[in-house]
Amino acid sequence: MQAPQLPESLPYHVPVHTRWSDEDNQNVLNNAVYLTLLEEARHGYFTSLDQLQGNAFPFLLAQTQLCFVSPGVGGVQATVEMATTHLGTSSFEQAYRVRGPEGEVWCEAVALLVCYDADTKKSRPMPDVFRQAIGEREGL
């Protein structure tokens, strides 16, 4: 399996905190915690764009690929660097890099997210205002 292909620079940075209880019995950050860190970063990103209504994402996570680079630890402040790298009709892709408190890379990831209609339980076209907010930030 290949590592995800990320741009060198991921311009949006979100501080995240790991908990001491996020470590597993090998004293490293449990692998499932990384998905939560990415979700926290998405929340910060879309909050900053004023694109969360009622604190809810207007999309679902469809696919994620993570590559663990070095072990993370609990009980510290880390940073998630991220960028939206592609806008489709109803979906978009984002890239992430999780760094520890000393700047060391813990994880790199890419995700595919799909705009979703909770009433019909189906994907839907990306709203224009959503596309415009992302496009303006990312130059897409």
C-alpha positions in Angstrom: 0.0 0.0 0.0 1.3 3.4 -0.9 1.3 6.4 1.5 -1.1 9.2 0.6 0.2 11.8 -1.8 0.0 15.2 0.0 1.0 18.7 -1.1 4.2 19.9 0.6 2.3 22.8 2.2 -1.0 22.4 4.0 -1.9 26.0 4.9 -4.7 25.6 7.4 -3.5 24.7 10.9 -5.7 23.5 13.8 -4.4 23.0 17.3 -5.7 19.7 18.8 -5.2 18.1 22.2 -4.6 14.4 22.8 -5.7 13.0 26.1 -3.6 10.8 28.3 -6.2 8.1 27.9 -5.7 8.2 24.1 -2.6 6.0 24.5 -2.9 2.2 24.1 -1.1 -0.4 26.1 2.1 0.2 24.0 2.2 3.8 25.3 1.5 5.3 21.8 -1.5 7.1 20.5 -4.2 4.6 19.6 -4.7 4.4 15.8 -8.5 5.2 16.1 -7.7 8.5 17.8 -6.2 9.9 14.6 -9.7 9.8 12.9 -11.0 11.9 15.8 -8.1 14.4 15.4 -8.9 14.7 11.7 -12.6 15.2 12.5 -11.7 18.0 15.0 -9.6 19.7 12.4 -12.5 19.5 9.9 -14.7 21.0 12.5 -12.3 23.9 13.0 -11.9 24.4 9.2 -15.6 24.5 8.4 -16.4 26.6 11.5 -13.9 29.2 10.3 -15.7 29.2 6.9 -19.0 29.6 8.7 -20.2 26.4 7.0 -21.6 24.4 10.0 -25.2 24.8 10.8 -26.3 23.6 14.2 -22.7 22.3 14.7 -23.4 19.6 12.1 -21.4 18.7 9.0 -23.3 18.9 5.7 -21.3 15.9 4.5 -20.3 12.4 5.4 -16.8 10.8 5.5 -16.7 8.3 2.6 -13.1 7.2 2.6 -9.9 7.8 4.5 -6.3 6.7 4.0 -3.9 7.1 6.8 -0.2 6.5 6.9 1.4 6.4 10.4 4.8 8.0 10.2 5.9 8.1 13.9 4.2 7.2 17.2 2.1 9.9 18.7 1.5 10.4 22.5 -1.4 11.3 24.7 -1.6 14.4 26.9 -0.1 16.9 24.6 -1.1 19.6 22.1 -0.6 18.6 18.5 -1.4 20.3 15.2 -3.3 19.2 12.2 -2.3 20.8 9.0 -4.9 20.5 6.3 -6.1 21.7 2.9 -9.0 20.9 0.5 -7.3 19.6 -2.6 -10.2 18.9 -4.9 -13.8 20.0 -5.3 -16.2 17.7 -7.3 -19.9 18.0 -8.0 -21.0 16.4 -4.7 -17.7 15.4 -3.1 -14.4 16.9 -2.1 -11.0 15.7 -1.0 -8.9 16.9 1.8 -5.3 16.3 2.9 -4.0 16.2 6.5 -0.7 16.1 8.3 -0.7 15.5 12.1 2.3 16.9 13.9 3.4 16.4 17.5 4.4 19.2 19.9 8.0 19.3 18.5 6.8 19.5 14.9 7.4 15.8 14.2 5.0 14.2 11.7 2.8 11.5 13.4 0.5 10.8 10.5 -0.4 11.8 7.0 -3.9 11.2 5.5 -6.3 12.0 2.7 -10.1 11.8 2.9 -13.0 11.8 0.5 -16.1 13.6 1.9 -19.6 13.5 0.2 -22.3 16.1 0.6 -25.3 14.4 2.1 -29.0 15.0 2.5 -30.1 13.5 5.8 -33.8 13.5 4.8 -33.3 11.4 1.6 -30.2 9.6 3.0 -28.4 10.2 -0.3 -25.6 12.3 -1.7 -26.5 15.7 -3.0 -24.8 18.3 -5.1 -22.5 20.6 -3.2 -24.3 23.8 -2.3 -22.9 26.9 -4.1 -22.2 28.8 -0.9 -20.3 25.8 0.4 -18.3 25.5 -2.8 -17.6 29.2 -2.9 -16.3 29.3 0.7 -13.9 26.4 0.1 -12.8 27.7 -3.3 -12.0 31.2 -2.0 -9.9 29.8 0.9 -8.1 27.2 -1.3 -7.9 29.0 -4.6 -9.9 26.2 -6.3 
